[in-house]
Amino acid sequence: MNISKFTLTGYARFYRSLLRFSHDINNAHALKLTYGFYTAVNSSYRHKNPGVQLTDLADIDFYEIIRQTKVKTYRTEIQFYRAMEAVLYSLALEAIQSAHVLCVLELIAMMSDTELRFYKAFDMEIDDERTIYSLCARSLTPRRDEPGLCLIQDWNDAIAEV
């Protein structure tokens, strides 16, 4: 398993996207959840890379940086989903603290909710070959060339119009 270490800018984008794409989440909870992911990923990274030196920010410092970082949200639910995958796949469950377990369970629930809402909206799975899923990076920081529409056909139609 390859554990990723993410930038604070990536976490800021993830936090802002939580507020945009997750239902029933408030600002304070989104900050706490993002901080939980930050500390869990750092613990996992240290576990898989013994001897590495990482400095963990205190929650108050993390919140201040995240709030002040000017970054846009993900453009699509698929980019948000791929970011959630990035967090999930960067966790070594044997390395995280018991306090992080609730964060992981909430992440899995948010992923399931996103999948369900996507299916209801488009009548297909989020990772269907007709979606942009395969064109999006599993990362907190999307590539510049990622499409801004969920379906490949819509993206192709938009390019053809230009």
C-alpha positions, 0 to 999 in steps of 0.5 A, spaced: 500 500 500 502 506 498 500 512 503 500 519 500 502 525 504 498 531 502 499 538 502 495 543 506 492 546 500 489 539 498 486 539 505 483 546 504 480 544 497 477 538 501 474 542 506 471 547 502 468 541 498 466 537 504 461 544 505 459 544 498 458 536 496 456 533 503 449 534 505 448 536 513 455 538 514 456 544 518 463 548 518 465 546 525 464 539 523 467 539 516 474 543 519 474 537 525 473 532 520 478 534 515 483 535 521 482 528 523 483 526 516 490 530 516 492 527 523 490 520 521 494 520 514 500 523 518 500 517 523 499 512 517 505 515 513 509 515 519 507 508 520 509 506 513 515 510 513 519 509 519 524 514 521 520 520 517 520 526 520 513 530 520 510 535 524 503 535 526 500 542 526 495 543 532 488 543 531 487 551 532 493 552 527 490 547 522 484 550 522 486 557 521 491 555 515 485 551 512 480 557 513 485 562 510 488 558 504 484 561 498 482 555 493 476 553 490 472 546 491 472 540 486 468 542 480 465 535 480 462 530 485 467 525 481 473 529 483 470 529 490 469 522 490 476 521 488 479 525 493 475 521 498 478 515 495 485 518 496 484 519 503 481 512 505 487 509 501 492 513 505 490 510 511 493 504 515 488 502 519 493 499 524 496 505 525 490 510 526 488 512 533 481 510 536 479 517 535 480 516 528 475 510 527 469 515 527 472 519 521 474 513 517 467 510 518 464 517 516 468 518 510 466 511 508 458 513 509 460 520 505 462 515 499 456 511 499 452 517 500 456 520 494 455 514 490 447 513 491 446 521 489 450 520 483 446 514 481 440 517 482 442 523 478 445 519 472 442 512 473 449 509 473 455 508 477 460 513 479 466 509 476 462 507 470 466 508 463 461 513 461 463 518 467 470 522 467 472 517 473 478 514 470 480 521 467 480 524 475 486 523 479 485 519 486 488 525 490 486 531 494 489 536 488 486 535 481 490 535 475 488 542 471 486 537 465 480 534 469 473 535 466 468 540 469 463 535 467 461 528 470 459 525 463 464 524 458 459 525 452 457 532 456 465 533 456 466 531 449 459 535 447 462 541 450 469 541 447 465 540 440 462 547 441 468 551 442 
